[in-house]
């Protein structure tokens, strides 16, 4: 998600998606950008009803769904063959 003070741009969101994948994070397909965010909140800090708010809720719902779907499989999602080989090699070296 991105909140900007100016016009809408997904450049930040796209770059965060790339960084997230590089760090082995699951990135959800949905994304949202709130342009001129200073106009979208009440004085109490709540987001005003709008299409922006609806899209933010859509993104949060999708994030929760992906979290529920992947949580119990997290060890499978970060297990890498190359890292297992490195760990075995280091363990073997420590035995010597």
N, C-alpha and C positions, 0 to 999 in steps of 0.2 A: 504494500500500500504506500501511497505517496500523498503528502499534503503539501501544497505549494501556495506561495503568496501571490503568484502571477497566474498566467494562463496554464491550461492543462498540458501536461507532458508526461509521457510514460518512460522517458529515458532513464530516470532513476529506478523505476520499477524493473525495467528490463535488465539494467546493470546489477541490481540486487538479486535477480533471478539467476544470472550467470554466477555471481559470487556464492550464492546459496548452493548451487549444484557443485561448485568447486569444493565447497566445504562438506559435501555429502549430505546436504539437507534436501528433503523432499520439497519441491516447490509446487504449489497448487496451480492449476490452469487459470483460475480466475484472478483478476487483479483490478485495482481501482485507483483512481487519482482524483483528489479533491482540489479543484482550482479555486483560487481566492478564498482559501479556508477561513480567513478572518471574517468573512461574511456568513459562514455556515454554522456558527455556534452562538448560543444564547449567552447572556451575561453570567449565567450560572455554570457555563462550561459544557452544556449539553448540545449535541448536534441537532440542528433544526430539521424538522421533517422536510425531505426533498428527495430528488432522484439520486443525489450524491449519498445521502444517508442510506437509501435503499440498497445501493451498490455496496456500501461498506458492510451492511448486514449480510448481503449475499456472500461477500468474501469471507466474513467471519464464520458463517455457517459452513462453507466449503472447507475452511481450515479445520473446523471441529470434526467434520466427517472424515477428512484425511487422517486426522490425529487418531480417531477411534479405529479406523481401518488398519493403520500401520503400527500402532503402539505395541501390540503383542508380538510383532514381527521385527522389532527394531534391531535385534542382534543379527538377524539374517540380512538386513539391509546394509549393514556396515562391515560385514565380514568380507575380507579380500584375500584372494589366493596369495598374491605377492607379499602381503604383510604376514601371512601365516608362515611363508617360507623364511622371511627375515627373522621372525621370532624363533623358529626352529634353529636357524643358523646361529643366532646369538646364544640360545640355550645350549647348543652343542659346544660352542666356543667356551662357555663358562664351565663346562664339565672338564675341560682339559686342564 
